[in-house]
Amino acid sequence: MLVLDTGAEIEDVFLGPADHMARFDPERVFAEFNAKQAIVDAYEAGLETGAATDYLQGLCKAIAWLAVVYADHADYRESWRPS
């Protein structure tokens, strides 16, 4: 539901392809996919050794990959970028 400045409420409606693209930007969708694929890859690499340090490193990589999707945000720090 959308609430206007006047206080009026408008039901959330689907306005077609333009509305869909505004809500689900293709670049963001691809970035999300790539980040999640990298997380799976890091997880599988950690499974190969089973060492606790590998799991911790995998978690750190997962967090970095989740954050990289927002690299275009003003508050994103380059130090967060996955290596």
N, CA, C and O atoms as a printed pandas DataFrame, in Angstrom:
     atom_number atom_name residue_name chain_id  residue_number  x_coord  y_coord  z_coord
0              1         N          MET        A               1    0.844   -1.169    0.000
1              2        CA          MET        A               1    0.000    0.000    0.000
2              3         C          MET        A               1    0.894    1.237    0.000
3              4         O          MET        A               1    1.905    1.288    0.699
4              5         N          LEU        A               2    0.512    2.215   -0.780
5              6        CA          LEU        A               2    1.244    3.472   -0.882
6              7         C          LEU        A               2    0.454    4.528   -0.145
7              8         O          LEU        A               2   -0.750    4.662   -0.362
8              9         N          VAL        A               3    1.116    5.294    0.736
9             10        CA          VAL        A               3    0.456    6.375    1.464
10            11         C          VAL        A               3    1.034    7.688    0.954
11            12         O          VAL        A               3    2.238    7.925    1.056
12            13         N          LEU        A               4    0.177    8.532    0.409
13            14        CA          LEU        A               4    0.602    9.823   -0.136
14            15         C          LEU        A               4    0.811   10.835    0.981
15            16         O          LEU        A               4    0.370   10.619    2.110
16            17         N          ASP        A               5    1.485   11.946    0.668
17            18        CA          ASP        A               5    1.708   13.003    1.648
18            19         C          ASP        A               5    0.391   13.536    2.212
19            20         O          ASP        A               5    0.344   14.017    3.344
20            21         N          THR        A               6   -0.658   13.448    1.432
21            22        CA          THR        A               6   -1.970   13.924    1.872
22            23         C          THR        A               6   -2.621   12.972    2.859
23            24         O          THR        A               6   -3.637   13.309    3.466
24            25         N          GLY        A               7   -2.050   11.789    3.025
25            26        CA          GLY        A               7   -2.620   10.791    3.900
26            27         C          GLY        A               7   -3.482    9.785    3.170
27            28         O          GLY        A               7   -3.916    8.790    3.750
28            29         N          ALA        A               8   -3.732   10.044    1.884
29            30        CA          ALA        A               8   -4.534    9.117    1.094
30            31         C          ALA        A               8   -3.762    7.820    0.897
31            32         O          ALA        A               8   -2.540    7.825    0.748
32            33         N          GLU        A               9   -4.492    6.713    0.900
33            34        CA          GLU        A               9   -3.880    5.405    0.717
34            35         C          GLU        A               9   -4.264    4.853   -0.645
35            36         O          GLU        A               9   -5.423    4.925   -1.054
36            37         N          ILE        A              10   -3.276    4.302   -1.341
37            38        CA          ILE        A              10   -3.504    3.723   -2.656
38            39         C          ILE        A              10   -3.034    2.279   -2.602
39            40         O          ILE        A              10   -1.925    1.994   -2.150
40            41         N          GLU        A              11   -3.879    1.378   -3.063
41            42        CA          GLU        A              11   -3.502   -0.031   -3.106
42            43         C          GLU        A              11   -2.290   -0.198   -4.026
43            44         O          GLU        A              11   -2.180    0.475   -5.050
44            45         N          ASP        A              12   -1.399   -1.088   -3.654
45            46        CA          ASP        A              12   -0.228   -1.379   -4.459
46            47         C          ASP        A              12   -0.669   -2.176   -5.684
47            48         O          ASP        A              12   -1.213   -3.273   -5.558
48            49         N          VAL        A              13   -0.434   -1.621   -6.854
49            50        CA          VAL        A              13   -0.837   -2.283   -8.091
50            51         C          VAL        A              13    0.377   -2.513   -8.963
51            52         O          VAL        A              13    1.373   -1.794   -8.873
52            53         N          PHE        A              14    0.283   -3.516   -9.798
53            54        CA          PHE        A              14    1.357   -3.818  -10.738
54            55         C          PHE        A              14    1.103   -3.031  -12.014
55            56         O          PHE        A              14    0.036   -3.149  -12.616
56            57         N          LEU        A              15    2.076   -2.233  -12.428
57            58        CA          LEU        A              15    1.902   -1.359  -13.580
58            59         C          LEU        A              15    2.583   -1.875  -14.835
59            60         O          LEU        A              15    2.776   -1.117  -15.786
60            61         N          GLY        A              16    2.946   -3.134  -14.859
61            62        CA          GLY        A              16    3.531   -3.699  -16.061
62            63         C          GLY        A              16    5.041   -3.796  -15.997
63            64         O          GLY        A              16    5.635   -3.689  -14.925
64            65         N          PRO        A              17    5.663   -4.001  -17.160
65            66        CA          PRO        A              17    7.122   -4.227  -17.212
66            67         C          PRO        A              17    7.949   -3.098  -16.609
67            68         O          PRO        A              17    8.954   -3.362  -15.949
68            69         N          ALA        A              18    7.553   -1.860  -16.815
69            70        CA          ALA        A              18    8.336   -0.744  -16.267
70            71         C          ALA        A              18    8.336   -0.777  -14.742
71            72         O          ALA        A              18    9.359   -0.521  -14.106
72            73         N          ASP        A              19    7.188   -1.091  -14.168
73            74        CA          ASP        A              19    7.084   -1.185  -12.716
74            75         C          ASP        A              19    7.935   -2.337  -12.198
75            76         O          ASP        A              19    8.627   -2.210  -11.188
76            77         N          HIS        A              20    7.873   -3.459  -12.901
77            78        CA          HIS        A              20    8.665   -4.627  -12.504
78            79         C          HIS        A              20   10.160   -4.304  -12.552
79            80         O          HIS        A              20   10.897   -4.654  -11.630
80            81         N          MET        A              21   10.606   -3.650  -13.604
81            82        CA          MET        A              21   12.033   -3.320  -13.732
82            83         C          MET        A              21   12.458   -2.326  -12.667
83            84         O          MET        A              21   13.582   -2.395  -12.170
84            85         N          ALA        A              22   11.574   -1.402  -12.311
85            86        CA          ALA        A              22   11.911   -0.444  -11.254
86            87         C          ALA        A              22   12.066   -1.154   -9.912
87            88         O          ALA        A              22   12.914   -0.781   -9.102
88            89         N          ARG        A              23   11.245   -2.179   -9.681
89            90        CA          ARG        A              23   11.311   -2.911   -8.420
90            91         C          ARG        A              23   12.444   -3.924   -8.394
91            92         O          ARG        A              23   13.059   -4.157   -7.353
92            93         N          PHE        A              24   12.713   -4.525   -9.547
93            94        CA          PHE        A              24   13.708   -5.592   -9.631
94            95         C          PHE        A              24   14.700   -5.258  -10.738
95            96         O          PHE        A              24   14.710   -5.898  -11.789
96            97         N          ASP        A              25   15.531   -4.254  -10.492
97            98        CA          ASP        A              25   16.528   -3.798  -11.451
98            99         C          ASP        A              25   17.380   -4.977  -11.920
99           100         O          ASP        A              25   17.974   -5.671  -11.095
100          101         N          PRO        A              26   17.451   -5.214  -13.245
101          102        CA          PRO        A              26   18.217   -6.367  -13.744
102          103         C          PRO        A              26   19.667   -6.389  -13.263
103          104         O          PRO        A              26   20.194   -7.460  -12.960
104          105         N          GLU        A              27   20.310   -5.248  -13.189
105          106        CA          GLU        A              27   21.703   -5.223  -12.708
106          107         C          GLU        A              27   21.776   -5.700  -11.264
107          108         O          GLU        A              27   22.701   -6.426  -10.898
108          109         N          ARG        A              28   20.807   -5.299  -10.437
109          110        CA          ARG        A              28   20.793   -5.719   -9.041
110          111         C          ARG        A              28   20.526   -7.220   -8.957
111          112         O          ARG        A              28   21.134   -7.905   -8.134
112          113         N          VAL        A              29   19.632   -7.739   -9.790
113          114        CA          VAL        A              29   19.319   -9.164   -9.784
114          115         C          VAL        A              29   20.570   -9.971  -10.135
115          116         O          VAL        A              29   20.864  -10.971   -9.481
116          117         N          PHE        A              30   21.303   -9.544  -11.160
117          118        CA          PHE        A              30   22.537  -10.244  -11.541
118          119         C          PHE        A              30   23.583  -10.142  -10.437
119          120         O          PHE        A              30   24.293  -11.109  -10.161
120          121         N          ALA        A              31   23.681   -8.977   -9.808
121          122        CA          ALA        A              31   24.638   -8.818   -8.707
122          123         C          ALA        A              31   24.282   -9.742   -7.548
123          124         O          ALA        A              31   25.163  -10.355   -6.946
124          125         N          GLU        A              32   22.994   -9.843   -7.238
125          126        CA          GLU        A              32   22.549  -10.751   -6.173
126          127         C          GLU        A              32   22.893  -12.199   -6.528
127          128         O          GLU        A              32   23.391  -12.948   -5.688
128          129         N          PHE        A              33   22.627  -12.586   -7.765
129          130        CA          PHE        A              33   22.930  -13.955   -8.190
130          131         C          PHE        A              33   24.423  -14.244   -8.072
131          132         O          PHE        A              33   24.813  -15.272   -7.517
132          133         N          ASN        A              34   25.258  -13.351   -8.588
133          134        CA          ASN        A              34   26.707  -13.559   -8.550
134          135         C          ASN        A              34   27.219  -13.631   -7.115
135          136         O          ASN        A              34   28.083  -14.449   -6.799
136          137         N          ALA        A              35   26.687  -12.777   -6.251
137          138        CA          ALA        A              35   27.112  -12.786   -4.854
138          139         C          ALA        A              35   26.738  -14.108   -4.183
139          140         O          ALA        A              35   27.544  -14.694   -3.460
140          141         N          LYS        A              36   25.538  -14.560   -4.423
141          142        CA          LYS        A              36   25.095  -15.802   -3.786
142          143         C          LYS        A              36   25.825  -17.018   -4.355
143          144         O          LYS        A              36   26.071  -17.985   -3.635
144          145         N          GLN        A              37   26.166  -16.974   -5.625
145          146        CA          GLN        A              37   26.956  -18.065   -6.206
146          147         C          GLN        A              37   28.345  -18.098   -5.570
147          148         O          GLN        A              37   28.876  -19.172   -5.289
148          149         N          ALA        A              38   28.931  -16.923   -5.344
149          150        CA          ALA        A              38   30.243  -16.861   -4.703
150          151         C          ALA        A              38   30.183  -17.392   -3.275
151          152         O          ALA        A              38   31.133  -18.021   -2.809
152          153         N          ILE        A              39   29.079  -17.148   -2.579
153          154        CA          ILE        A              39   28.904  -17.668   -1.223
154          155         C          ILE        A              39   28.863  -19.191   -1.241
155          156         O          ILE        A              39   29.500  -19.847   -0.416
156          157         N          VAL        A              40   28.115  -19.745   -2.178
157          158        CA          VAL        A              40   28.046  -21.206   -2.299
158          159         C          VAL        A              40   29.424  -21.775   -2.607
159          160         O          VAL        A              40   29.818  -22.791   -2.034
160          161         N          ASP        A              41   30.158  -21.129   -3.505
161          162        CA          ASP        A              41   31.510  -21.591   -3.846
162          163         C          ASP        A              41   32.425  -21.573   -2.621
163          164         O          ASP        A              41   33.181  -22.517   -2.390
164          165         N          ALA        A              42   32.352  -20.492   -1.837
165          166        CA          ALA        A              42   33.190  -20.394   -0.638
166          167         C          ALA        A              42   32.802  -21.461    0.379
167          168         O          ALA        A              42   33.665  -22.036    1.042
168          169         N          TYR        A              43   31.517  -21.720    0.499
169          170        CA          TYR        A              43   31.042  -22.758    1.418
170          171         C          TYR        A              43   31.571  -24.125    0.998
171          172         O          TYR        A              43   32.070  -24.889    1.824
172          173         N          GLU        A              44   31.459  -24.423   -0.283
173          174        CA          GLU        A              44   31.928  -25.727   -0.775
174          175         C          GLU        A              44   33.434  -25.873   -0.605
175          176         O          GLU        A              44   33.924  -26.964   -0.313
176          177         N          ALA        A              45   34.170  -24.779   -0.788
177          178        CA          ALA        A              45   35.621  -24.838   -0.588
178          179         C          ALA        A              45   35.943  -25.137    0.878
179          180         O          ALA        A              45   36.889  -25.871    1.162
180          181         N          GLY        A              46   35.174  -24.581    1.801
181          182        CA          GLY        A              46   35.375  -24.843    3.223
182          183         C          GLY        A              46   35.047  -26.269    3.595
183          184         O          GLY        A              46   35.654  -26.829    4.508
184          185         N          LEU        A              47   34.095  -26.865    2.902
185          186        CA          LEU        A              47   33.737  -28.257    3.183
186          187         C          LEU        A              47   34.856  -29.222    2.836
187          188         O          LEU        A              47   34.967  -30.296    3.427
188          189         N          GLU        A              48   35.680  -28.837    1.882
189          190        CA          GLU        A              48   36.744  -29.737    1.429
190          191         C          GLU        A              48   37.739  -30.050    2.537
191          192         O          GLU        A              48   38.239  -31.171    2.621
192          193         N          THR        A              49   38.030  -29.077    3.383
193          194        CA          THR        A              49   39.011  -29.305    4.440
194          195         C          THR        A              49   38.358  -29.588    5.791
195          196         O          THR        A              49   38.892  -30.345    6.601
196          197         N          GLY        A              50   37.196  -28.974    6.024
197          198        CA          GLY        A              50   36.508  -29.176    7.296
198          199         C          GLY        A              50   37.116  -28.420    8.452
199          200         O          GLY        A              50   36.662  -28.570    9.586
200          201         N          ALA        A              51   38.118  -27.620    8.205
201          202        CA          ALA        A              51   38.782  -26.875    9.275
202          203         C          ALA        A              51   37.920  -25.682    9.709
203          204         O          ALA        A              51   37.274  -25.034    8.886
204          205         N          ALA        A              52   37.926  -25.409   11.017
205          206        CA          ALA        A              52   37.131  -24.307   11.553
206          207         C          ALA        A              52   37.551  -22.965   10.960
207          208         O          ALA        A              52   36.715  -22.093   10.723
208          209         N          THR        A              53   38.856  -22.805   10.723
209          210        CA          THR        A              53   39.314  -21.534   10.147
210          211         C          THR        A              53   38.749  -21.349    8.741
211          212         O          THR        A              53   38.470  -20.222    8.331
212          213         N          ASP        A              54   38.579  -22.444    7.999
213          214        CA          ASP        A              54   37.989  -22.339    6.666
214          215         C          ASP        A              54   36.534  -21.899    6.753
215          216         O          ASP        A              54   36.065  -21.129    5.915
216          217         N          TYR        A              55   35.821  -22.383    7.760
217          218        CA          TYR        A              55   34.433  -21.969    7.934
218          219         C          TYR        A              55   34.355  -20.485    8.269
219          220         O          TYR        A              55   33.505  -19.768    7.743
220          221         N          LEU        A              56   35.239  -20.030    9.142
221          222        CA          LEU        A              56   35.261  -18.617    9.514
222          223         C          LEU        A              56   35.598  -17.753    8.299
223          224         O          LEU        A              56   34.959  -16.727    8.065
224          225         N          GLN        A              57   36.591  -18.164    7.539
225          226        CA          GLN        A              57   36.935  -17.416    6.323
226          227         C          GLN        A              57   35.768  -17.420    5.341
227          228         O          GLN        A              57   35.499  -16.414    4.683
228          229         N          GLY        A              58   35.081  -18.547    5.245
229          230        CA          GLY        A              58   33.911  -18.629    4.378
230          231         C          GLY        A              58   32.816  -17.675    4.817
231          232         O          GLY        A              58   32.173  -17.038    3.982
232          233         N          LEU        A              59   32.597  -17.571    6.130
233          234        CA          LEU        A              59   31.602  -16.638    6.658
234          235         C          LEU        A              59   31.990  -15.203    6.329
235          236         O          LEU        A              59   31.144  -14.411    5.915
236          237         N          CYS        A              60   33.258  -14.864    6.510
237          238        CA          CYS        A              60   33.730  -13.519    6.186
238          239         C          CYS        A              60   33.525  -13.209    4.696
239          240         O          CYS        A              60   33.114  -12.108    4.329
240          241         N          LYS        A              61   33.817  -14.194    3.853
241          242        CA          LYS        A              61   33.608  -14.000    2.418
242          243         C          LYS        A              61   32.124  -13.838    2.108
243          244         O          LYS        A              61   31.749  -13.019    1.269
244          245         N          ALA        A              62   31.276  -14.618    2.782
245          246        CA          ALA        A              62   29.834  -14.519    2.551
246          247         C          ALA        A              62   29.323  -13.127    2.874
247          248         O          ALA        A              62   28.536  -12.555    2.120
248          249         N          ILE        A              63   29.771  -12.590    3.988
249          250        CA          ILE        A              63   29.350  -11.248    4.375
250          251         C          ILE        A              63   29.832  -10.228    3.352
251          252         O          ILE        A              63   29.086   -9.327    2.969
252          253         N          ALA        A              64   31.069  -10.366    2.912
253          254        CA          ALA        A              64   31.604   -9.436    1.907
254          255         C          ALA        A              64   30.816   -9.523    0.607
255          256         O          ALA        A              64   30.528   -8.497   -0.010
256          257         N          TRP        A              65   30.460  -10.744    0.180
257          258        CA          TRP        A              65   29.703  -10.904   -1.061
258          259         C          TRP        A              65   28.289  -10.357   -0.922
259          260         O          TRP        A              65   27.754   -9.802   -1.882
260          261         N          LEU        A              66   27.676  -10.498    0.239
261          262        CA          LEU        A              66   26.356   -9.917    0.438
262          263         C          LEU        A              66   26.412   -8.395    0.383
263          264         O          LEU        A              66   25.498   -7.754   -0.134
264          265         N          ALA        A              67   27.475   -7.825    0.911
265          266        CA          ALA        A              67   27.609   -6.363    0.924
266          267         C          ALA        A              67   27.954   -5.797   -0.451
267          268         O          ALA        A              67   27.560   -4.674   -0.763
268          269         N          VAL        A              68   28.680   -6.548   -1.281
269          270        CA          VAL        A              68   29.134   -6.009   -2.568
270          271         C          VAL        A              68   27.966   -5.661   -3.485
271          272         O          VAL        A              68   28.119   -4.852   -4.400
272          273         N          VAL        A              69   26.813   -6.259   -3.253
273          274        CA          VAL        A              69   25.629   -5.929   -4.047
274          275         C          VAL        A              69   25.284   -4.446   -3.890
275          276         O          VAL        A              69   24.673   -3.846   -4.775
276          277         N          TYR        A              70   25.677   -3.870   -2.769
277          278        CA          TYR        A              70   25.380   -2.466   -2.487
278          279         C          TYR        A              70   26.591   -1.559   -2.720
279          280         O          TYR        A              70   26.687   -0.485   -2.126
280          281         N          ALA        A              71   27.500   -1.984   -3.572
281          282        CA          ALA        A              71   28.719   -1.215   -3.823
282          283         C          ALA        A              71   28.438    0.165   -4.405
283          284         O          ALA        A              71   29.278    1.060   -4.307
284          285         N          ASP        A              72   27.273    0.347   -5.004
285          286        CA          ASP        A              72   26.941    1.653   -5.564
286          287         C          ASP        A              72   26.360    2.610   -4.520
287          288         O          ASP        A              72   26.059    3.761   -4.837
288          289         N          HIS        A              73   26.202    2.148   -3.289
289          290        CA          HIS        A              73   25.659    2.981   -2.209
290          291         C          HIS        A              73   26.762    3.876   -1.647
291          292         O          HIS        A              73   27.922    3.470   -1.573
292          293         N          ALA        A              74   26.402    5.066   -1.261
293          294        CA          ALA        A              74   27.375    6.046   -0.757
294          295         C          ALA        A              74   28.113    5.566    0.494
295          296         O          ALA        A              74   29.260    5.956    0.714
296          297         N          ASP        A              75   27.486    4.739    1.307
297          298        CA          ASP        A              75   28.108    4.275    2.547
298          299         C          ASP        A              75   28.942    3.007    2.382
299          300         O          ASP        A              75   29.561    2.544    3.340
300          301         N          TYR        A              76   28.963    2.443    1.170
301          302        CA          TYR        A              76   29.752    1.230    0.939
302          303         C          TYR        A              76   31.237    1.571    1.039
303          304         O          TYR        A              76   31.687    2.597    0.530
304          305         N          ARG        A              77   31.985    0.698    1.700
305          306        CA          ARG        A              77   33.439    0.900    1.851
306          307         C          ARG        A              77   34.182   -0.074    0.950
307          308         O          ARG        A              77   33.876   -1.266    0.925
308          309         N          GLU        A              78   35.139    0.428    0.227
309          310        CA          GLU        A              78   35.936   -0.429   -0.672
310          311         C          GLU        A              78   36.662   -1.528    0.090
311          312         O          GLU        A              78   36.952   -2.586   -0.470
312          313         N          SER        A              79   36.956   -1.287    1.361
313          314        CA          SER        A              79   37.627   -2.316    2.164
314          315         C          SER        A              79   36.730   -3.536    2.366
315          316         O          SER        A              79   37.217   -4.600    2.750
316          317         N          TRP        A              80   35.432   -3.398    2.114
317          318        CA          TRP        A              80   34.511   -4.524    2.238
318          319         C          TRP        A              80   34.510   -5.408    0.998
319          320         O          TRP        A              80   34.012   -6.533    1.041
320          321         N          ARG        A              81   35.065   -4.912   -0.111
321          322        CA          ARG        A              81   34.996   -5.642   -1.378
322          323         C          ARG        A              81   35.701   -6.985   -1.242
323          324         O          ARG        A              81   36.823   -7.050   -0.741
324          325         N          PRO        A              82   35.043   -8.064   -1.688
325          326        CA          PRO        A              82   35.667   -9.399   -1.601
326          327         C          PRO        A              82   36.942   -9.471   -2.427
327          328         O          PRO        A              82   37.055   -8.842   -3.479
328          329         N          SER        A              83   37.901  -10.250   -1.932
329          330        CA          SER        A              83   39.158  -10.380   -2.665
330          331         C          SER        A              83   39.172  -11.658   -3.470
331          332         O          SER        A              83   40.153  -11.944   -4.157
